[in-house]
Amino acid sequence: MNRTGLDYYFDLATNTYGNKLIRTGTEFMKDGKLHGPYKDYDFKDGFILIESNFVNGKENGTVRVYCPDGRDKGKLWEIKKNLLGKKIKKTFYCECW
């Protein structure tokens, strides 16, 4: 089963929801567990925050994390390598905060 999260843009200046729909994430489920590609998006600007892959609910393979704020916002921040939920390697690419 594929699930896509949708949200409306929230304007902090006016404290109201706008009419722009923004994708907040995509995930695939199998037997009630995350299974397959996973993406999480910044709710306001829409860029990807996390790209990952799951096998039976455990992160597996390469996880890419992008900087959510600051001068490097949207840039690749770190890459993690996992094997069925166990962290193998973590590499940082920029100063995020």
C-alpha positions as CSV (number, residue, x, y, z in Angstrom):
1,M,0.0,0.0,0.0
2,N,1.3,3.4,-0.9
3,R,0.5,6.4,1.3
4,T,1.1,10.0,0.5
5,G,0.8,12.7,3.2
6,L,-0.6,16.0,2.0
7,D,-0.8,19.2,4.0
8,Y,-1.7,22.8,3.4
9,Y,0.8,25.6,3.5
10,F,0.6,27.5,6.8
11,D,1.4,31.2,6.8
12,L,2.9,32.2,10.1
13,A,2.5,35.9,9.4
14,T,-1.3,35.7,9.1
15,N,-1.8,32.5,11.2
16,T,-3.9,31.0,8.5
17,Y,-3.7,28.0,6.1
18,G,-3.3,28.8,2.4
19,N,-4.7,27.0,-0.5
20,K,-1.4,25.4,-1.6
21,L,-1.3,21.7,-1.1
22,I,2.2,20.4,-0.2
23,R,3.3,16.8,-0.2
24,T,4.8,16.0,3.2
25,G,5.8,12.4,2.7
26,T,5.5,9.1,0.7
27,E,5.8,5.7,2.2
28,F,5.0,2.1,1.3
29,M,3.6,-0.4,3.7
30,K,3.6,-4.2,3.8
31,D,1.9,-6.1,6.6
32,G,1.6,-2.9,8.7
33,K,5.4,-2.1,8.4
34,L,7.3,0.4,6.3
35,H,8.6,-1.4,3.3
36,G,10.2,0.2,0.2
37,P,11.2,3.7,-0.6
38,Y,10.5,6.5,1.8
39,K,10.6,10.3,1.4
40,D,9.8,13.1,3.8
41,Y,9.5,16.7,2.5
42,D,9.8,20.2,4.0
43,F,6.2,21.2,4.6
44,K,6.7,24.8,3.6
45,D,9.2,24.9,0.7
46,G,8.6,21.3,-0.6
47,F,12.2,20.2,-0.9
48,I,13.2,16.7,0.2
49,L,14.3,16.3,3.8
50,I,14.9,12.6,4.0
51,E,15.3,9.8,1.4
52,S,15.4,6.3,2.7
53,N,14.5,2.7,2.1
54,F,12.8,0.2,4.5
55,V,12.6,-3.6,4.6
56,N,10.0,-4.9,7.0
57,G,10.1,-1.8,9.1
58,K,13.9,-1.4,9.4
59,E,15.9,1.2,7.5
60,N,18.1,-0.6,4.9
61,G,20.6,0.9,2.5
62,T,21.5,4.6,2.0
63,V,19.7,7.3,4.0
64,R,20.2,10.8,2.7
65,V,19.3,13.7,5.1
66,Y,19.1,17.3,3.8
67,C,19.5,20.4,5.9
68,P,16.2,21.8,7.0
69,D,17.4,25.3,8.1
70,G,20.2,27.8,8.0
71,R,22.6,28.8,5.3
72,D,22.8,25.3,3.9
73,K,19.0,24.7,3.8
74,G,18.1,22.1,1.3
75,K,21.7,20.9,0.8
76,L,22.8,17.3,1.5
77,W,23.7,17.2,5.2
78,E,24.5,13.6,5.9
79,I,24.5,10.1,4.5
80,K,24.0,7.1,6.7
81,K,24.4,3.5,5.6
82,N,22.2,1.0,7.4
83,L,21.8,-2.8,7.1
84,L,18.4,-3.8,8.3
85,G,18.3,-1.1,11.0
86,K,21.9,-1.3,12.1
87,K,24.0,1.8,11.4
88,I,27.1,0.9,9.4
89,K,28.5,4.4,8.5
90,K,27.6,8.1,8.9
91,T,29.2,10.9,6.8
92,F,28.5,14.6,7.2
93,Y,28.7,16.9,4.1
94,C,28.0,20.4,5.5
95,E,27.3,22.4,8.6
96,C,23.6,22.5,9.0
97,W,23.1,24.9,11.9
